[in-house]
Amino acid sequence: MSNTGLAYQVLLYYLLAINTLSYVLFALDKGYSQRGEKRIAEKTLFAVSILGGSLGSLLAMYQFSHKTRHLSFKYGLPMILILQLVLASYYYIIM
């Protein structure tokens, strides 16, 4: 396997892991919210999204109807995903 193939494989596993983590954090925060327990900080939810988990965040946000009334999440998460896709496309074209 070439180094490029290994790099793509590592990136794929990273994105799978970070999106799974993001999805789980949103699901946990929804549960905490319903039970009146201590919540996961919005900064943490955004940080995981920015680090590559934006798709998992969006899926969980709409599946669990969590944070859908917060404009920063409603519009911010799709913007993060779009920016990540544009950057990935740009990187892919250059490489």
C-alpha positions as MATLAB code, in Angstrom:
seq = 'MSNTGLAYQVLLYYLLAINTLSYVLFALDKGYSQRGEKRIAEKTLFAVSILGGSLGSLLAMYQFSHKTRHLSFKYGLPMILILQLVLASYYYIIM';
ca = [
       0.000    0.000    0.000;
       1.363    3.416   -0.886;
       1.715    6.244    1.594;
      -1.119    8.114   -0.095;
      -3.434    5.125    0.272;
      -2.500    4.826    3.936;
      -3.119    8.541    4.479;
      -6.606    8.287    2.970;
      -7.337    5.217    5.072;
      -6.245    6.988    8.260;
      -8.333   10.027    7.294;
     -11.353    7.824    6.645;
     -11.041    6.134   10.054;
     -10.533    9.520   11.724;
     -13.661   10.957   10.109;
     -15.658    7.875   11.045;
     -14.496    8.139   14.664;
     -14.989   11.907   15.046;
     -18.455   11.815   13.453;
     -19.466    8.901   15.672;
     -18.202   10.819   18.712;
     -20.097   13.917   17.624;
     -23.311   11.949   17.105;
     -22.979   10.298   20.526;
     -22.278   13.630   22.263;
     -25.439   15.155   20.796;
     -27.462   12.081   21.804;
     -26.044   12.175   25.346;
     -26.688   15.914   25.667;
     -30.300   15.407   24.594;
     -30.719   12.730   27.254;
     -29.092   14.931   29.896;
     -31.413   17.748   28.868;
     -34.523   15.610   29.258;
     -33.421   14.390   32.703;
     -32.328   17.822   33.929;
     -28.735   16.686   34.399;
     -25.493   18.555   33.786;
     -25.135   19.261   30.053;
     -22.325   19.033   27.539;
     -20.988   22.522   26.821;
     -21.992   24.043   23.494;
     -18.316   24.890   22.963;
     -17.533   21.178   23.118;
     -20.262   20.301   20.620;
     -18.993   22.958   18.211;
     -15.344   21.972   18.725;
     -16.005   18.353   17.798;
     -17.939   19.556   14.747;
     -15.108   21.815   13.648;
     -12.617   18.987   14.098;
     -14.473   17.010   11.428;
     -17.658   15.805   13.108;
     -20.077   18.211   11.467;
     -21.980   15.522    9.558;
     -22.508   13.457   12.714;
     -23.614   16.591   14.549;
     -26.160   17.496   11.894;
     -27.561   13.989   11.702;
     -27.956   13.781   15.483;
     -29.289   17.325   15.769;
     -32.199   16.560   13.467;
     -32.752   12.940   14.502;
     -33.061   13.889   18.175;
     -34.546   17.371   17.555;
     -31.789   18.774   19.716;
     -30.481   22.347   19.404;
     -32.679   22.927   16.349;
     -34.037   26.186   17.802;
     -30.565   27.591   18.409;
     -29.689   29.655   15.351;
     -25.974   29.151   15.990;
     -26.479   25.401   15.571;
     -29.223   25.535   12.953;
     -27.102   27.635   10.606;
     -23.620   27.194   12.049;
     -23.333   23.422   11.664;
     -24.359   23.390    7.990;
     -21.899   26.239    7.346;
     -19.113   24.264    9.029;
     -19.954   21.211    6.909;
     -20.024   23.262    3.703;
     -16.691   24.864    4.556;
     -15.171   21.445    5.292;
     -16.458   20.068    1.989;
     -15.102   23.065    0.068;
     -11.697   22.712    1.747;
     -11.644   18.953    1.106;
     -12.562   19.515   -2.551;
      -9.888   22.172   -2.917;
      -7.295   19.884   -1.306;
      -8.362   16.956   -3.489;
      -8.098   19.022   -6.684;
      -4.626   20.265   -5.769;
      -3.348   16.825   -4.828;
];
